[in-house]
Amino acid sequence: MKEGKPSFTAEGTVALRYAEWLVPEKERMCHDPLAKDFVPTKFRIIGKSRLLAKIALWGVERLVPGMVGLIVGRTRYIDDYLKVRIEEGIEQMVILGAGYDSRAYRFDKLKGKVAVFEVDFPATQRVKMEKVKRIFGSLPDNVVYVPVDFDEKKLGAGLFESGYDVNLKTLFIWEGVTPYLTAEAVDETLAFVAQNSGEGSSIIFDYILQSALDGTYKRKQVHRIRKAWERIAQPLTSESFGFGIEDGTIEEFLTQRGFRQVVDTSGEHFESAYFKGPNDNLRVWHTVYATVAPQAQP
């Protein structure tokens, strides 16, 4: 991310949600009608031509196999989980690395009932806020924007300064972020959630298998993903593409960090539930949700 510039990954992600919105309604995997308003102009221009849009999506799949399915699949999955948590009565929602996430604005049941904290890098958040004001005329009353440059401020400091309440039942959404972090940063965030959330709070996030980072996952598609990342960003290694989890260890990993009721879902679930077809490209990507375990009484 360049200093003072919005996140490239945030722009790319919303562009793929926009492309999915252009698909006929009955064929969509996820439905984000606000993606067209958040997407950068260059992508909106491409989207005006069905042919150009198809070519662009083909190019993305050639460059990073499985990326389109990953983005729209995890958006749908997290949306479905959010609906469940709303019905269960969440009182706060925190979106970590919010980018151009539109859930605070497109889920009517959040409005006026659930405080939403959007945490993001300041440059990206400034652009996001300008877009929100242009779309709705003003910033929503129930959304609190928490600019956090993690080199300068901790997550907890930013949230507490913004009115976050540790006693409320909270959902943390952490989408498309963990692979870019260090293990220490992941631990720090999970520790905050586990130690500063009300009863019944939970978190949902996606992660990549460690075997895809260290090269031991041998399928051809994963090799292509690694090569693509080397071309467009930096080498896909455990040192640079920061964080992965060993296959089959996520329950133990989260239990040790203060969570319970862990439900782990691989990209293969997206294939069977949404795409109805086999695709090895998604197998190294997982989405997991878990509930914060009750704090031990002193």
N, C-alpha and C positions, 0 to 999 in steps of 0.2 A: 504494500500500500504506500503510495507516494504521499509525502507530507502535504496536508492541505487539500488532498484529493479524495473523493469518495471511493469506497472499496470496489475494486474491479470484480471481485467475486460476488458482491451484492448485486452489481449491475447484471452480471451474467446469469445469476440465479433468477432474478425477476424477469429477465428476458425469456428464459425457458418456461416460466409460469405464464407469461404472456403468450408464447407460442401455443401452449396447451389451451389457453382460453380461446384461441382462434379455431380450435378443433370443433366440429359440430357437437352440440351439447350432449347428445346421447353417447358420444365416444370419449368424452373427457375423463381423465383420471382424477384430476383435481379441478376445482372451480375457484379461480381468483379473479373476479371481475375488475378489481382495482389494479391489477398488474399493468393494464394498458395505460394507466395514469402515472404509475411509478417508473415505468420502463424509460430509459433514455431515448431521445428522439431518433437516434440512428437505428435502433431496433424497431421502433414504431413504423418507420418508413419501410423497412424490409417487410414488416408484417402486412403492409397494404397489398402486397403481391403474394398470392398463394404459392406461386412458383418459387419466388425468392425465399419465402419462408421455408419451403421444403428443402431447398438447396442448403440453406443455412443450418437446418437441423441435421441434414445428412452430413455436413461438414463437422458439426459438433460430435456426432457419433463416430465418424472416422478418426477424429482427433483424440477423443476421450470416450472409448466404448462404454456404454451403459450410463453415461452421465445424464442424458435426458430422462431415462426411466428412474434413475435415482432421485432426481430433483422433484419430479411430479409425484412419484410414489411416496416419498417421505412427507411431502406437503399434505397429501391426502391422508396419510396415516396419522400425522400429528393433528390435523383437523378433526379426524374422527375421535382421537383421544381427548382433545379439548372439549368436544361436545359432551362426552361422558363426564368430565370433571366439572363442567358448568352445571350439569344436572345434579351432581353431588354437592354443589354449593361452595365452590371456591370463592374466596373473598378478595384475593389479589392474584395478579399474574405478572411474572417477570420474564421478559424476552431478552435473552442474553445474546449479544451480537445481532441486534434486530435487523440491520440492513433495511430492505424494503418490505419486510414482513407487514402484511395488511390485516392480520387477525383482529387487532384492536378496533378496526374500523368496519369490518365486514361481518362480525358476529354480533348481531343485535342484542343478544342476551347479556353481553358484557357491558353494554352502555348504561351508565347510571347505576350500576350494581357492583361492578368489579373494577378496582383500581388497577391500571396496567402501567407497568414500569418498562420502558424500552431503554435498554442499556446498549450503547454503541460508541464507536470511535467518534470523536467530535466532528471531524470533517464530513463523514458519511451522514451523521445525524443532522447536521445543519442543512444539507441538501434534502434529506427526508422531510424535515419540518417545513421547508419552503414548498415542497410538493403537496404536503398535507393541507397547508393553508390555501394553496391554489385550488385543490380539489373541493374542500369543504368550506372555504371562506374564513376559517379560523381553526385553531388547534382544539381538539376535543377536550372537554373538562375532565374526563376520566383517564386520560393518558398523561403520564409524567415522563419527560425525556431526561435520561440520565447520561450525560456525556462522560465517558471514562476512557482516558488514555492509560492503559494498564502499566505503562512505564512510569507514570507519575502518581496514580491514585489506585487504591484497592477497591474491589467491587463493593465491599461492605461500606466503606466511607461514602462512596457515591450514592448508594441506595439509602443509607441512613440520613444523609443530608437532604434527600428528596422526599422523605416522609414514609419510607418503607416501615411496615409494622411487623415485628417478629412474632406477634401473637396470632396473626391471621392465617387461615388455611390458604396456602399459596401454590400455584402451579408455576414451575420454572420451565420454559421452553428454550432449548439450546440447540438450534438447528444449523448444521453446516459450519460448525466452528471447531470442534475438538481436534480434527486432524491437523490444524494449523498451530496448535498450542504445544507447549512442553508438558511433560508429565507433571511437573511441579505446579504449573498453572491450572491444570485439570484438578489436581488434588486440592488446591487452594479454593477453587470454586465449589467443588463438592463439599468441602468442609464448611464453607459459609452456609450453603443450603441446609446441610444436616444440622447445623448448630443454631440457625437463626430463622426457623420456620415454625409456624403454628401446627397444631395437631392435624394430621391428615394431609399435610403438604406432600407434593410429589414433584418429580423432575422427569422430563423426556428429552433425550438427545440421541444423535446419531454418531457413529464412530466407525473406524476402519480397522480391519484385522491387522495385527502386527505382522503376520506373514506376508501381507501385501507390501509392507514397508521394507522389510528386510530381504525380500526377494525369494523367500522359501515357498511362497504360493506360486506354483509353476504353470498355471493355466495361461494359455497364449493371450487371452484378453487382458489379464492383469499386467502382463509384460508390456502390452501396447499402452495401457494406462500410464505405466511408469515412464515409458519413452515420451509420451505426449507431455507429461508434466515436466520432464527435463527440457523439452522444447519451449514450452510457454511460460515456465516459471523458474523452477529450481529442481535439482535432483530429488526424486521421491525416495527419501531415506528416513530412517528413524531419527536422524539428527536434524533434518531440515523440514520435512513434512511431519511435524513433531510428535504425534501421539497415536498409538494403536494399542489394542488389547488382544491378548492371546485368545484364540478360538476356544470357546467353552469355559472361559474363566470369568465372564462378566458378573455372574451372580456372587461369586466369592469376592470379586473386586469391589462391588458396591456394598455388600454386607459389611465388609471390613471398614467401610467409610461412612457407616451410619444409616444404611438404607435396608429396606426389606421389600417383600412382594415384588421381586424383580421379574419383569417380563421382557425377554429379548427376542427380537424379530430380525431375521436376515432379509436381504433384498429378494431372496427367493419367494418370500411371502408376498411381496408386491407383485411378483410375476403371477402367482397363483390366484391372488385375490383381485388384482386389477387388470393385468395384462393378458392373462389366460394363455401363457406360452412359456416355454423354457428359455432361459437366457443366463449363461454363466457369468456375464459381465457384472451382475449385481451381487454375487455371492460374498464378496469381501466387505460389503457395506452392511452395517447393522443399525437398527434403531431400538432403543431400550427405554423403558420407563420403570420407575420404582417409587415407593413411598418412603418418606422420611420416618425412620424408626423413632419411637418415643425416647426422649432423653432420660437417662438414668437419674433418679432422684438422689440428692446428696444425703 
